[in-house]
Amino acid sequence: MDTPNILLHHTKAHLKPRSTGAPFPMHQDYGYFPFRNDSMVAAFIHMDDSDPENGGLAVFPGSHKMGPLEDKGEEDDTKGIQVNPGLTELHKLLKLKKNVFSVVSNSKRRYCSFWLRLGL
């Protein structure tokens, strides 16, 4: 992270129960936390398998280089990512991403997110 100054901004627990849990359209988190110099990063710690079939995360590769953008709705040039339990996924708040709807009736999704401000 190339800085000795890291501040925990906030945390969340995300739960998507079996057969429910709405998708969340394409967006950047930067619009919700517009800190100077894009100084926030999110760390998602996955408690179970995450993939496109069970409502996992889909990202728009390279979008963090485009700067702040308007929400994109249902942009489809995304790539679903797979993350195994216990692994951490890091992303800049400028990354365009969405959560997809689970098509697996017995799936559940659980992850914790930590939002960190870098280089105060």
Kinemage of the C-alpha trace (Angstrom):
@kinemage 1
@onewidth
@group {chain A} dominant
@subgroup {mainchain}
@vectorlist {calphas} color= white
{ca met a 1} P 0.000 0.000 0.000
{ca asp a 2} L 3.137 2.132 0.023
{ca thr a 3} L 2.231 4.285 3.047
{ca pro a 4} L 2.694 4.000 6.811
{ca asn a 5} L -0.532 5.977 7.348
{ca ile a 6} L -3.656 3.804 7.188
{ca leu a 7} L -6.994 4.649 8.820
{ca leu a 8} L -9.895 2.199 9.158
{ca his a 9} L -12.847 4.219 7.842
{ca his a 10} L -15.692 1.715 8.416
{ca thr a 11} L -16.638 -1.960 8.213
{ca lys a 12} L -19.676 -3.866 6.952
{ca ala a 13} L -21.002 -7.425 7.072
{ca his a 14} L -22.680 -8.438 3.809
{ca leu a 15} L -25.219 -11.287 3.788
{ca lys a 16} L -27.142 -12.615 0.793
{ca pro a 17} L -29.526 -15.366 1.936
{ca arg a 18} L -30.326 -18.430 -0.181
{ca ser a 19} L -32.589 -17.779 -3.202
{ca thr a 20} L -32.907 -14.077 -2.361
{ca gly a 21} L -30.666 -11.080 -2.309
{ca ala a 22} L -31.021 -8.449 -4.968
{ca pro a 23} L -28.290 -7.668 -7.478
{ca phe a 24} L -26.611 -4.255 -7.239
{ca pro a 25} L -26.075 -2.421 -10.567
{ca met a 26} L -22.762 -1.243 -12.007
{ca his a 27} L -21.245 1.552 -9.912
{ca gln a 28} L -18.097 3.019 -8.394
{ca asp a 29} L -17.892 3.309 -4.612
{ca tyr a 30} L -15.907 6.536 -5.069
{ca gly a 31} L -19.125 8.561 -5.402
{ca tyr a 32} L -20.090 7.537 -1.865
{ca phe a 33} L -16.618 8.239 -0.391
{ca pro a 34} L -14.938 10.882 -2.603
{ca phe a 35} L -11.717 11.351 -0.644
{ca arg a 36} L -8.865 13.440 -2.004
{ca asn a 37} L -6.440 11.630 -4.332
{ca asp a 38} L -8.597 8.491 -4.473
{ca ser a 39} L -7.110 7.570 -1.092
{ca met a 40} L -9.606 4.833 -0.131
{ca val a 41} L -9.372 1.110 -0.787
{ca ala a 42} L -11.869 -1.633 0.080
{ca ala a 43} L -10.845 -5.055 1.366
{ca phe a 44} L -13.490 -7.803 1.105
{ca ile a 45} L -12.806 -10.919 3.178
{ca his a 46} L -14.914 -13.781 1.817
{ca met a 47} L -16.485 -16.278 4.233
{ca asp a 48} L -17.684 -18.619 1.488
{ca asp a 49} L -17.211 -19.239 -2.235
{ca ser a 50} L -17.944 -16.264 -4.456
{ca asp a 51} L -18.562 -16.708 -8.161
{ca pro a 52} L -20.888 -15.368 -10.874
{ca glu a 53} L -23.450 -18.159 -10.289
{ca asn a 54} L -24.006 -17.448 -6.586
{ca gly a 55} L -24.290 -13.676 -6.700
{ca gly a 56} L -20.622 -12.783 -6.580
{ca leu a 57} L -18.812 -9.701 -7.772
{ca ala a 58} L -18.313 -8.695 -11.395
{ca val a 59} L -15.791 -5.991 -12.295
{ca phe a 60} L -15.037 -3.846 -15.337
{ca pro a 61} L -11.291 -4.416 -15.897
{ca gly a 62} L -9.193 -1.236 -16.064
{ca ser a 63} L -12.059 1.039 -15.052
{ca his a 64} L -10.132 2.394 -12.050
{ca lys a 65} L -7.922 4.254 -14.559
{ca met a 66} L -10.883 6.225 -16.010
{ca gly a 67} L -11.379 8.486 -12.995
{ca pro a 68} L -14.737 9.254 -11.375
{ca leu a 69} L -17.693 8.250 -13.583
{ca glu a 70} L -21.457 8.390 -13.439
{ca asp a 71} L -23.116 5.123 -12.387
{ca lys a 72} L -23.291 2.840 -15.424
{ca gly a 73} L -26.437 0.827 -14.743
{ca glu a 74} L -26.187 -2.583 -16.400
{ca glu a 75} L -22.931 -2.259 -18.354
{ca asp a 76} L -22.027 -5.721 -19.643
{ca asp a 77} L -18.285 -5.629 -20.339
{ca thr a 78} L -17.721 -7.059 -16.890
{ca lys a 79} L -15.782 -10.071 -15.751
{ca gly a 80} L -17.156 -12.213 -12.938
{ca ile a 81} L -14.503 -13.077 -10.394
{ca gln a 82} L -14.174 -16.174 -8.250
{ca val a 83} L -12.899 -15.899 -4.691
{ca asn a 84} L -12.483 -18.814 -2.273
{ca pro a 85} L -13.343 -18.642 1.446
{ca gly a 86} L -10.771 -16.832 3.557
{ca leu a 87} L -9.269 -14.906 0.656
{ca thr a 88} L -9.283 -11.120 0.501
{ca glu a 89} L -10.191 -9.116 -2.581
{ca leu a 90} L -8.852 -5.538 -2.687
{ca his a 91} L -10.153 -2.822 -4.951
{ca lys a 92} L -9.844 0.899 -5.442
{ca leu a 93} L -13.095 2.818 -5.101
{ca leu a 94} L -12.826 3.922 -8.752
{ca lys a 95} L -13.257 0.298 -9.938
{ca leu a 96} L -16.603 -0.188 -11.721
{ca lys a 97} L -18.302 -3.245 -10.228
{ca lys a 98} L -21.652 -4.885 -9.666
{ca asn a 99} L -23.099 -7.745 -7.674
{ca val a 100} L -24.987 -10.211 -9.828
{ca phe a 101} L -28.178 -12.105 -8.954
{ca ser a 102} L -27.697 -15.628 -7.637
{ca val a 103} L -28.955 -18.318 -10.021
{ca val a 104} L -28.150 -21.127 -7.574
{ca ser a 105} L -31.041 -21.846 -5.191
{ca asn a 106} L -28.895 -23.279 -2.403
{ca ser a 107} L -26.228 -20.586 -2.399
{ca lys a 108} L -25.495 -18.045 0.266
{ca arg a 109} L -23.004 -15.235 0.192
{ca arg a 110} L -21.202 -13.847 3.199
{ca tyr a 111} L -18.319 -11.434 3.294
{ca cys a 112} L -16.983 -8.634 5.460
{ca ser a 113} L -15.669 -5.425 4.009
{ca phe a 114} L -13.150 -3.045 5.487
{ca trp a 115} L -12.829 0.437 4.004
{ca leu a 116} L -9.375 1.917 4.509
{ca arg a 117} L -8.118 5.436 3.913
{ca leu a 118} L -4.469 5.508 2.833
{ca gly a 119} L -1.782 8.167 3.067
{ca leu a 120} L -3.567 10.653 5.339
